[in-house]
């Protein structure tokens, strides 16, 4: 018999939970992990058999509502500490659906997914945990997505990152929960600010982690409401390392469309390899078109392209003619915990529906990425961008500051524009 503890990182967590359950309430130890409780399925209890062998239907008990919670608490890393916590939760009919452990030397951070009676309040849960020895307890509502176990979720995020480098910031956000992610290239962004030096192994400082980006820049992740654990830091670093090993890549996605005027165009993903073609498009654009897009000196427009076309900062769609000439760009930019959309269409190709087509596809991407809203920064005189945002059919908020117009669209499922729906159908087909 061999001990496989070292080759199974989840084994210590399962062992601690198993030992704890031996001391917990019997109803908890008898439950089956793969079957939800009867109260959550509205299933009727089995029929009872009377003395004469006849079946009699028992009245179905009233369904008890339940709530999913994600909870993290710190306990002493000593025998019996987790057992006491599980027993206290069991006394309040709180079901432990999953457990992850994050060792911290003398203490251990235990992360639970709980199903609790709907009548049990947050204060009652945290109070129970405190009485059982838990400290620094954090709790928030969970949903069905949290039912996926940690190894499966991490493998799924790694797959997404492998297929598309633009997924790395999104994968980190889904891995670490509500957090703000910023990426700064090694040469500095358009503003010229360069990142601080970060060692290859990265830096973890309580609620902030800094990771060396594959191209030499820095990825900063902040989560003020909950400190990161060394385990979370190791998982995030592994995702970044995977991305670095795979190197630059752009998903080979494209779609050929025919405009109402009869011209054929191709919409595809763009990347760093399109900088030269994008600069050539800039040279064909009028100063007014460039000014409406970049909100600054027209001569600086080319300096933004390396930043905009990097998958670290979002996703870019390019529109090209059959000859391969790029005539439009659409950007979906990760701006901390918000998402910006931006469009640039060459003068000769404006007012043909290209901007609306690009915007609909960008919004579909944002919705797929789980973004709650997108915003566009423009000028009130940019009637084309205003019309494209209105064409989405989504709730819009307008805010004007010093001549700058910010339009925010809330991404509700109902009412999405035709272009967004068309993109989603095409993605499903591919």
N, C-alpha and C positions, 0 to 999 in steps of 0.2 A: 504494500500500500504506500502510495506516495502522497506527500502534502503539496497540494496545488495552490496554497495560499498566495504565493508570490506571483503566480501567473494569472490570478483572477483578482483584479483590484476591487471588485464588489464583494469579495468573500468576507472581509472583516465586518462590513456593514451588515451582511446577512447573519453572521455569527452573533453580533451584538444584539440584533433584533430578536433572533431565536432565543438567546439566553434571557432577554428581557421578558419575552412573552411567556416563558415558563412561570414567571411570577405574576403575570397580569391576570385579569379576569378570565374565567373559562370561556365565556362567549367569544372573546377575542381570539383565543387560540384555536377555536373550532371553525372559524370562518374559512372559506375557500377564496384565495386571492383572485382566481380567474372568474368568479361569479359575483355579480353585484348583490347586495342584500335584497331580500324580497320586498322590503319597504320602498326600494328605489325602482322596482320594475312593475309595481302594481299587480304582481302575481297573486292569485288566490292561494291560500294554504291547501295542502292535500286533503282530500275527503277523509273523514273519520269513519271507521267501520263499527257499527253497533253490535250488540251482543248476538243478534240473530243473523249476523253476516251482511246486513243491509247497510249500504253507504248513506251517511247523512251529511249534508253540506254544512260546513261550519261558516258562520258569517265572516266575511273578509274584514280584517281590522282596517281602521282608517289609515290611509297612506301618510307616513310621517315625512315631512319635507327634510331635506338635508342640504348641507352647504360644503363645498370643497374649499379647503384652506391650504395655502403654502405657509409653512412655519419654520423658522430657524431659531435655535436656542443653543446656549453654551452650557455644558455640564462638565463636571469633573471626570477625567479619564481614569475611573476606578471602578471596580466591580460593584454592581448594584445600582449605579447612578442612572443608567438608562432604564433599568427594570422599574425603578421607582417612578420614573416619568411615564412609562407606558401604563403602569398600573393606575396612576392618577388619571390619565386620559380615558382609560377603559371604564373607570368608575362613572364617567360622564357620557358613556356610550359613544366615544370618539373612536372612529375606525382608522387605523394606520394603514394607508395604501402603499406607501413607499418610504424608504429611509436612505439617506446618504450621510456619510460621516466625513468630517473634515478635521483630521488631527491637528492640534495646535500645541503640542508639548504636553503640559500638565492638564490641559483642557481639551475638549472635543466639541466642535460645532456640529450639531445634528440637524439635518434638514429633512422635514417631514412633508408628505402630502397627506392631508387628513380629510376624512369625511365625517362631519359632525352634525348632530341634530340641528335643524333649522332654527330652533328656539335658543340655541346656545350662542351667546354673544361673544364678541372678540375679547372683552374684558374678562369674561368668565374663563375663556380658554387660557389667556395669558396669566390670569391669577392662579389657575390650577397648575400651570407649568412652573410658576415661581414657587409655589408651596412645595413642589416636588424637587426643587433644587436647580431649576433652569434660570439662567441669567441672560441679559442682553437679548431678550426675545423679540423677534420681529415676525409679523404675521400679515398676510394679505389674502384677498380672495383669489382662488384658482379657477381654472376652467377645464374643459375636456382635453385640451391640448397638453395639459400638465400630466395627464395620465400615462403618457408615453414615458417609458423608463429612461434613465439618464444615458446608458450606453447606446440605445437605439437613437435617441435624439442627437447625440454627438456624432454618430456615424452619418446620420442624415445631413447634418450641417457640413460635415467634411465632404460629403458627396457634392453638395451644392457649391462649396468653395472650389472643388476640383474642376467642376464644369464651367464655372464663370468667376473670374477674379473680382468682378464687381460685387459678388455675393459676400465677400469677406466681412465688410462692416455690418451687414445684416446678420450674418451668422454669429458674429460676436455679440450683437444685441440680443438675439434670441437665446444664445447660450447663457448670458449674464443677466437677463431681465432688463428692467427699465434703467437705461444708462445712456450717457451722452458719449458719442464716439467722434473724435476729430482726427484727421490725417493731415500731416504737414510734410511736404516733400523735402528731400535733403538740401535742395538748392533754395528753399523758401518758396512761398506761394507768390501770387501776383503782387502782394503787398511788400514782398522782400524779406519778411520775417523768417529766420532760419530756426529750425528746432534745436533744442538742447541735445547734447550728446547722450545717447542711451547705449549701454553695453549690449552685446549680442543676446545675453540671457534675459534682458529686460529689467524693469524696475517695478516693484510692488510697494506702494506706500498707502496702507490703510484703504481709503476709498478711491484711490487713483492707481492705475497701472499704465506703464509706458512700455511699448513694445517696438522693437526695431522692425520697420517695414521692409519688405523684400527688396525694394529699390533703394534702400538706404535712408529713407525718411523715418518718421516717428508716428505711431498710432497711439493716441491717448484715449483711455477709457475711464470715465468718471461715474461713480454711483454714490452720491453723497448720503443717501438714506441707509446704506448697508455696506459695511466693509467687505472687501474681497478676501477670500480664503486662499491659501497656497494651492489648494486643489483647483479652484477656478482659474487662478493665474496660470497653472500648468496646462490646463485645457485650452485656454486662449492662446498661449504661446505655441501649442502644438498646431492649432489651426493656422496661425501665421507662418509657421515653419513649413507646413504643407503647401501653402500658397507660394512660398519662396522656392521650394524645390520644383514645382511645376513650371515656374517661369511665366513670362508674358504670353497671353493667349486671349483670343476673342472668339466667342461662340459663333459658329458658321450659320447664323440665322439670317435669312433674307426673304423678302416678299416682293414679287413683281406686281405692280398695279397699273391700271390705265386711268389717266385723269379724264375728267369730263370733256376736255378739249381734244382728246385722242392721243396724247403723249404717254408713252410708257416710262415708268420710273421704277427704281428698285429701292426698297427700304431695308436697311441692314444695320447690324451693330457696328459701331466704329470704335477704334482704339488708338493707341499711340502711333501706330503706323500710318494714320491718316492725317498727321500734322501737316505734311507738305501739301496735300490736296486741299485741306481746310484753309491754309494760307493763300493758296491760289484763288479760292472762292472769296476770301476777304478782298483780294485785289480787284475782283470784279464787282464788289458791292459799293454802293454810293456811301459817302460820309454820313448821310442821314441814317441809312439803314444800320451801319455799324454803331452810330451814336445811340440809337434806340435800343440796341442789344447790349452794349457794354457800359453805358452810362458814364463814360469817361473820355479822355483824349483818344481820338480815332487812331493815332499813331501807336498806341499801346495795345491795340486789339490782338495782334499776333502773339504778344507775350502771354496771353491767357490760355492759348490753345493747349500747351503741354499739360497744364493743370486740368483743364476741362476734359481732355481726352484720356486722362488716367483713370483706370477702373477703380482706383482707391477712393475716388471722390464721387462715384456714381456710375450711371450708365448713359451712353450716348448713342443716338440713332443718326445715321447718315442717309441722305437721299441722293441718288446718283442717276445720271442718264444712261442710256444703253452704251454710250461711248466710255463710261466710267468717270465722268466729270461730276464731282460733288457739288450739289446746288443748294443743299439745306442741311442744317444740323439741329438736333433736338437733344437737350440735356436734362437728365434727372439727377440732381445733385444732393448728396447726403450732407445736410447742414446741421451738424450736431444731432439733436433729436428732432429736427424738422427736415422737410424735403422741398427743394426748389425745382421749378421747371423753367426752362429757357429755350427760346427758339431763334433761329436765324435762317431766313430764306433769301436767296439771291434775288436782287431786284427784278430781273427778267422773268422769274418764276413765281412772283408774288400774285396773290388773288386768284390762285388756281386750286385752292383747297389743300395745299401741301402742309401749311401750318396746322390746320385743324386735324389732318391725318396724323401728323407727328405728335401733337398734343394728346390726342386720344390714346395713342399707343403708350406714351409716357405715363399717363394716368393709370392705364391698365397695369403697367409694370409696378407703379407705386402701390396700387391696391394689392397686387400679388405679394409685394414685399411687406404688407401689413401696415402701411402708412395710413394714418387717420386723415391726413390732409396734405395738400400741396399748395405752394404759393408761387406767384410770379411777380417779379419786380420790373416795372416798366414806367412809361410816362402816359399821362392822360391822352396825349396826342397820338399814341400808338394804337390806333383804332383796330388794326389787324389783330394784335394780341388780345385786346379787350373782347373782340368778337369771337376769337377762338376759345377763350375761357368761357364765355357765355354759351357757346355751342356745345359745351360738355353736358349741359342739362343738369348740373350739380348745384347745390346751394353755395352761393358765393358771398364773401365778405370783402368790402372795399375799404382801404385806408390810404389817405393821402398825407404825406409828410414832406414838406419843403419841395413841392413839385413832383415828388416821386409817388407813383401809384403802386400799392401792394394789393394784389387780388389773391385771396385764399379760397380754395375749393375744398369742401368737406367731402370725403370719398365715401358716400353712401352707395350701397349696391343698387338701389333703385334709381332710375333716371340717368344712368350712364349714357353717354353719347354713342352714336352709331359706330364711330371710328374705334372707340374703346371696345365695344362688343365684338367688332370685326377682328380686332387684334387678338382677343381672348379666344375666339373660335379658331383662328389660324394657329395659335399656340397649342390649343388642344389637339388640332389635327396633326401638327408636326410631331 
